[in-house]
Amino acid sequence: MNYEFLLWIALILISTKVLGLLCKAVHLPEVVGALLAGVILGPSALGLMSMEGDTGTLLTYVAEMGVIFLMFSAGLDTDLKELKANIGASFVTALIGVIVPLIGGMIGYAIYFGEDLSNYDQMLQSLFVGVVLTATSVSITVETLREMGRLSGKVGMTILGAAIIDDILGMVVLAVVSSMKDTSVKPTTVLIKIVLYFVLILILFMVTSRLEFAIEKNDHKRRVAIFAIAFCFILAYVSEIGFGIADITGAYFAGVMLCQSKIRDYVDVKIHDVSTVFFSCIFFASVGLKVTLGGMTLKVWMFAVILTLIAIISKMVGCGLGAKICKFTWKESLQTGVGMISRGEVALIVAEKGRQVGLINEDLFAPIILVVIVTTLITPILLKVVFKGDEPAESAVEKA
């Protein structure tokens, strides 16, 4: 057995905490330090570790568990009344937040590379670049808002709801565009799966509410935390494998189903302990470890910068406009737009699908990775700025 993974994990835990504390000392979210730790340890800086090989595979699995724990905890922290009150705003925000990046990415790519949009193949390739930019990764935003004590407020709930809807809309757009190139992809099948998925979620909501009296009998017993985590993992698996919905969406819904139960506080404490001291650290560091930007030409670097700017501005404008249409204040609209900037593993998955069906070139992977990294790093910093002066909607998470 190769015991190298023990050293790697130890380095990640130490570096994420040290850099997190340093960031906290200069009034930045600790999650920024955890992300930087991965970049420093990874192939783009010291080159001490990567996500390749057996140890890299282990880190990938642990990181996936970390983001699942993170979204399950976000579900437990959800104010269901606030979420319901802002569901309309979440939908409008997500819809416009998909359309604007889609158009922005498509036009930006076409202009930069001189693509002829009247040519079907070139139009599809340009369109797919826009599809990649529609994805939102809310996990970084969730951790930052929780750290600042603003996850349960109006803006926080709108961002959470919009991110879930954004994931669904993005999947539909991906299916439609992919079907234009690959006839084996059927948009109708995707839509049917989405409908069936939400039927399943509704049924599970009703079942858990009916069983609430039995669940609450076990409050403050370890078994309830174990069963809750198992339920989270099962729903995450069923979402991803059975319906093609992101596993983190299933994890979030699992948390929401328990957010009004008496066991919520006990389960949340247990989840927070195991997630914060181990799994989340690996997840945030793994994002930085994926940074491999070597071998890019000047032209590709310039496009990467342009694509990153389009990614940031289009989400801010699109989601901010959606919030403003729903009568949010200008500041709340800006906060909502900033909270939706971060891309993540979803963008990489979409890009990989495009590569498989011939809609995206290998040269474009490095710019997409740059978009993911920059938007991930900049989102918590910008959130700190745009929420400055606001009263927290909840108590900020205590961290040592």
Buried (B, 14 or more C-beta within 10 A) or exposed (E): EEEEBEEBBEBBBEBBBEBBEBBBEEEBBBBBBBBBBBBBBBBBEEEBBBBEEEBBEBBBEBBBBBBBBBBBBBBBBBBEEBBEEBBEBBBBBBBBBBBBBBBBBBBBBBEBBEBEBEEEEBBBBBBBBBBBBBBBBBBBBBBBBBBBBBBBBBBBBBBBBBBBBBBBBBBBBBBBBBBBBEEEBEBEEBBEBBEEBBEBBEEBEEEBEEEBEEBEEBBEEEEBBEBBBEBBBEBBBBBBEBBBBBBBBBBBBBBBBBBBBBBBEBBBEBBBEBBBEBBBBBBBBBBBBBBBBEEBEEEBBEBBBBBBBBBBBBBBBBBBBBBBEBEBEEEBBBBBBBBBBBBBBBBBBBBEBBBEBEBBEEEBBBBBBBBBBBBBBBBBBBBBEBBEEBEBBBEEBEEE
